Amino acid sequence: MLRLSVSVIALAILSGCTSNATLEKNHQQTLAAINNVETHIDTKINNVSTHVENQQQYIGQLERKLASISKDIKFLKHKSRTQPKVIIEKQIVRVPVEQPATDSKTANGKAILGQEEWVWIDSVKSHFKARVDTGATTSSLNAIDVQTFERDGKEWVRFNLSHDSAEDTPAEIAANNKAKPETIEAPIFRWVRIRQSTSEEAVRRPVIEAWITLGKLHEKAQFTLADRTKMDFPILLGREFFKDIALVDVGKQFVQGKTEPKPVQVNK
């Protein structure tokens, strides 16, 4: 029994010693950790202090530079007030702009016709004065000595086309070699009935087709044959000819001038 008691007492003493040793070890470890944290904080504080000091030095440098710049600006302002002003005159140089070339004979892709124009008739190879009449529907030729005949089972017509008009003087006729009328033969395209303003009876007249040249226009036109020797112009151009291909400016004359069709080249 005594032995058991001694053993228990010895075990208790040893357990107490072990607990004290453990506590001491833990205490030492805690102190070491606190010292490490304090050392780390001190290092951070020193770094921040160094950085702040560097910034203060840099700010001081900037302040000194700013003071120097302000001094230079004041000097330049004072110098500009004391020196005479130089006036610089601005000179405007106008550069001429080249205007695009315009074609006075066309507009919007259409030929411009005056109230009077020169017409080239291919079949007789000659120019004739023509009146452009926006009030007339059909065109007409100055045909005299009209004769109808048959050729190859079709109706044809033969007539004389005179150059001269009522406004031409004998000198103009002689100068332009207009004394001799041109003889034309052509198939009759159709017949029309025309009523004159001075008569109630309609007159039956033949209509022919002829190739004509007017400026850059080279078109086949229909003409009513009529005696126009008392008219100012041997040819009258009506709306059926120039609609859709030409514009009429009644304030102008001979806009297109005298033109002839270009000869067709045949490749051999």
C-alpha positions as CSV (number, residue, x, y, z in Angstrom):
1,M,0.0,0.0,0.0
2,L,2.9,2.3,0.9
3,R,4.6,1.5,-2.3
4,L,1.5,2.5,-4.3
5,S,1.2,5.8,-2.5
6,V,4.8,6.6,-3.2
7,S,4.4,5.8,-6.8
8,V,1.4,8.1,-7.1
9,I,3.2,11.0,-5.4
10,A,6.3,10.6,-7.7
11,L,4.0,10.5,-10.8
12,A,2.3,13.7,-9.7
13,I,5.6,15.5,-9.1
14,L,6.9,14.4,-12.5
15,S,3.7,15.6,-14.2
16,G,4.0,19.0,-12.5
17,C,7.6,19.4,-13.7
18,T,6.5,18.5,-17.3
19,S,3.7,21.0,-17.3
20,N,6.0,23.8,-16.1
21,A,8.6,23.0,-18.8
22,T,5.9,23.1,-21.5
23,L,4.6,26.5,-20.3
24,E,8.1,27.9,-20.3
25,K,8.7,26.7,-23.8
26,N,5.5,28.2,-25.0
27,H,6.2,31.5,-23.3
28,Q,9.6,31.7,-25.0
29,Q,8.1,31.0,-28.4
30,T,5.5,33.8,-27.8
31,L,8.2,36.3,-26.9
32,A,10.2,35.4,-30.0
33,A,7.1,35.9,-32.2
34,I,6.4,39.3,-30.6
35,N,10.0,40.3,-31.1
36,N,9.8,39.3,-34.8
37,V,6.6,41.4,-35.3
38,E,8.2,44.4,-33.6
39,T,11.3,44.1,-35.8
40,H,9.1,43.9,-39.0
41,I,7.1,46.9,-37.9
42,D,10.2,48.9,-37.2
43,T,11.6,48.0,-40.6
44,K,8.3,49.2,-42.3
45,I,8.4,52.5,-40.3
46,N,12.0,53.1,-41.3
47,N,11.1,52.5,-45.0
48,V,8.1,54.8,-44.9
49,S,10.2,57.5,-43.2
50,T,12.9,57.2,-45.8
51,H,10.3,57.4,-48.6
52,V,8.7,60.5,-47.1
53,E,12.1,62.1,-46.8
54,N,12.9,61.4,-50.4
55,Q,9.5,62.9,-51.5
56,Q,10.1,66.0,-49.4
57,Q,13.5,66.4,-51.1
58,Y,11.9,66.0,-54.6
59,I,9.1,68.5,-53.7
60,G,11.8,70.9,-52.7
61,Q,13.5,70.5,-56.0
62,L,10.2,71.1,-57.9
63,E,9.6,74.2,-55.8
64,R,13.0,75.6,-56.7
65,K,12.4,74.9,-60.4
66,L,9.0,76.5,-60.3
67,A,10.4,79.6,-58.6
68,S,13.1,79.8,-61.4
69,I,10.4,79.4,-64.1
70,S,8.3,82.1,-62.5
71,K,11.3,84.4,-62.5
72,D,12.0,83.8,-66.2
73,I,8.3,84.5,-67.1
74,K,8.4,87.8,-65.2
75,F,11.6,88.7,-67.0
76,L,10.1,87.9,-70.4
77,K,6.9,89.9,-69.7
78,H,8.9,92.9,-68.6
79,K,11.1,92.6,-71.8
80,S,8.0,92.4,-74.0
81,R,6.6,95.6,-72.5
82,T,9.8,97.5,-73.1
83,Q,10.5,96.3,-76.6
84,P,8.7,97.9,-79.6
85,K,5.8,95.8,-81.1
86,V,6.4,94.3,-84.5
87,I,3.2,94.3,-86.7
88,I,3.0,91.4,-89.1
89,E,0.8,92.0,-92.0
90,K,-1.2,89.1,-93.4
91,Q,-1.3,88.9,-97.2
92,I,-4.1,86.9,-98.8
93,V,-3.1,85.4,-102.1
94,R,-6.0,84.4,-104.2
95,V,-5.4,81.4,-106.4
96,P,-7.5,81.3,-109.5
97,V,-9.7,78.2,-109.8
98,E,-10.0,76.8,-113.2
99,Q,-13.6,76.5,-114.2
100,P,-14.6,73.2,-115.9
101,A,-15.1,73.6,-119.6
102,T,-18.7,73.9,-120.6
103,D,-20.3,72.9,-123.9
104,S,-22.6,75.7,-125.0
105,K,-24.1,73.4,-127.6
106,T,-25.4,70.8,-125.2
107,A,-27.3,70.6,-121.9
108,N,-28.2,67.5,-119.9
109,G,-27.1,65.3,-122.7
110,K,-29.3,67.1,-125.3
111,A,-28.4,69.4,-128.1
112,I,-29.3,73.1,-127.8
113,L,-31.1,74.5,-130.8
114,G,-31.6,78.2,-131.5
115,Q,-34.7,79.6,-133.3
116,E,-32.7,79.3,-136.5
117,E,-30.2,76.6,-137.5
118,W,-28.3,75.3,-140.4
119,V,-29.4,71.8,-141.6
120,W,-27.3,69.5,-143.8
121,I,-29.3,67.2,-146.0
122,D,-27.3,64.1,-146.9
123,S,-29.1,63.2,-150.2
124,V,-28.1,66.6,-151.8
125,K,-25.0,67.2,-149.7
126,S,-25.9,70.8,-149.0
127,H,-26.8,73.2,-146.1
128,F,-30.2,74.9,-145.8
129,K,-31.5,77.4,-143.3
130,A,-34.1,76.0,-141.0
131,R,-36.6,77.5,-138.6
132,V,-37.0,75.6,-135.4
133,D,-40.7,75.9,-134.6
134,T,-41.9,74.5,-131.2
135,G,-45.5,75.2,-132.2
136,A,-45.4,72.9,-135.2
137,T,-45.8,69.2,-134.9
138,T,-44.3,68.0,-138.2
139,S,-41.3,69.2,-140.2
140,S,-41.6,70.4,-143.8
141,L,-39.4,71.1,-146.9
142,N,-39.7,73.8,-149.6
143,A,-40.7,71.5,-152.5
144,I,-41.6,73.0,-155.9
145,D,-42.4,71.2,-159.1
146,V,-43.6,68.1,-157.2
147,Q,-44.2,65.1,-159.4
148,T,-45.3,61.6,-158.2
149,F,-44.4,58.4,-160.0
150,E,-44.1,54.7,-159.5
151,R,-40.8,52.8,-159.1
152,D,-40.6,49.1,-158.3
153,G,-44.3,49.0,-157.4
154,K,-44.0,51.9,-154.9
155,E,-45.0,55.5,-154.9
156,W,-42.1,57.9,-155.3
157,V,-41.9,61.7,-155.5
158,R,-39.6,64.0,-157.4
159,F,-39.3,67.7,-156.4
160,N,-36.9,70.7,-156.4
161,L,-35.5,72.0,-153.1
162,S,-34.4,75.6,-153.3
163,H,-31.8,77.1,-151.0
164,D,-33.0,80.6,-151.1
165,S,-35.7,82.0,-148.8
166,A,-37.8,85.2,-148.8
167,E,-35.2,87.0,-146.7
168,D,-32.2,86.3,-149.0
169,T,-31.0,89.1,-151.2
170,P,-29.9,88.4,-154.8
171,A,-26.3,89.1,-153.7
172,E,-26.6,86.4,-151.0
173,I,-28.1,83.9,-153.4
174,A,-25.3,84.5,-155.9
175,A,-22.5,84.4,-153.2
176,N,-23.8,81.1,-151.8
177,N,-24.4,79.6,-155.3
178,K,-28.1,79.1,-154.5
179,A,-29.5,80.0,-157.9
180,K,-30.0,76.3,-158.9
181,P,-32.4,74.3,-156.9
182,E,-31.6,70.7,-155.8
183,T,-33.6,67.9,-157.3
184,I,-34.6,65.1,-154.8
185,E,-36.2,61.8,-155.5
186,A,-37.5,59.8,-152.6
187,P,-40.2,57.1,-151.8
188,I,-43.4,58.5,-150.3
189,F,-43.5,57.4,-146.7
190,R,-47.2,58.4,-146.2
191,W,-49.8,61.0,-147.1
192,V,-51.2,63.7,-144.8
193,R,-54.1,66.2,-145.1
194,I,-53.3,69.7,-144.0
195,R,-55.8,72.5,-143.8
196,Q,-54.5,76.0,-144.4
197,S,-55.6,78.9,-142.2
198,T,-56.7,80.8,-145.3
199,S,-58.8,77.9,-146.7
200,E,-61.4,75.4,-145.3
201,E,-60.4,72.7,-147.7
202,A,-57.7,70.2,-146.6
203,V,-54.8,69.7,-149.0
204,R,-53.3,66.2,-149.4
205,R,-49.5,66.3,-149.3
206,P,-46.8,63.6,-149.4
207,V,-44.4,62.9,-146.6
208,I,-40.8,61.6,-147.1
209,E,-37.9,60.6,-144.9
210,A,-34.5,62.1,-145.2
211,W,-31.2,61.9,-143.3
212,I,-30.1,65.3,-142.0
213,T,-27.2,66.5,-139.8
214,L,-27.7,69.3,-137.3
215,G,-24.7,69.8,-135.0
216,K,-23.8,66.4,-133.6
217,L,-27.3,65.1,-134.4
218,H,-27.5,62.8,-137.4
219,E,-31.1,61.6,-137.6
220,K,-33.7,60.4,-140.1
221,A,-36.6,62.9,-140.1
222,Q,-40.0,62.9,-141.8
223,F,-40.8,66.0,-143.9
224,T,-44.1,67.2,-145.4
225,L,-43.5,68.6,-148.9
226,A,-44.9,72.1,-149.3
227,D,-44.2,75.2,-151.3
228,R,-42.4,77.5,-148.9
229,T,-41.0,80.0,-151.4
230,K,-42.9,82.8,-149.7
231,M,-41.6,81.7,-146.3
232,D,-38.4,83.0,-144.7
233,F,-36.9,79.5,-144.4
234,P,-36.9,76.6,-146.9
235,I,-37.0,74.1,-144.0
236,L,-39.2,74.0,-140.9
237,L,-38.3,71.7,-138.0
238,G,-41.2,70.6,-135.9
239,R,-41.5,68.9,-132.5
240,E,-41.5,65.4,-133.9
241,F,-37.9,65.9,-134.9
242,F,-36.3,67.4,-131.8
243,K,-38.4,66.0,-129.0
244,D,-36.3,63.9,-126.6
245,I,-33.0,64.7,-128.3
246,A,-32.8,68.6,-128.2
247,L,-33.7,71.7,-126.2
248,V,-34.8,74.9,-127.9
249,D,-33.6,78.3,-126.9
250,V,-35.7,80.8,-129.0
251,G,-33.4,83.6,-127.9
252,K,-30.4,82.2,-129.8
253,Q,-29.6,81.6,-133.5
254,F,-27.4,79.1,-135.3
255,V,-26.1,77.6,-132.0
256,Q,-24.9,74.4,-133.7
257,G,-23.3,76.1,-136.8
258,K,-22.7,74.4,-140.1
259,T,-21.7,70.8,-139.7
260,E,-21.4,67.9,-142.1
261,P,-21.5,64.2,-141.3
262,K,-18.1,62.5,-141.1
263,P,-17.4,60.1,-143.9
264,V,-17.6,56.4,-142.9
265,Q,-14.3,54.6,-143.2
266,V,-14.5,51.2,-144.7
267,N,-11.8,48.7,-143.6
268,K,-10.3,46.9,-146.5
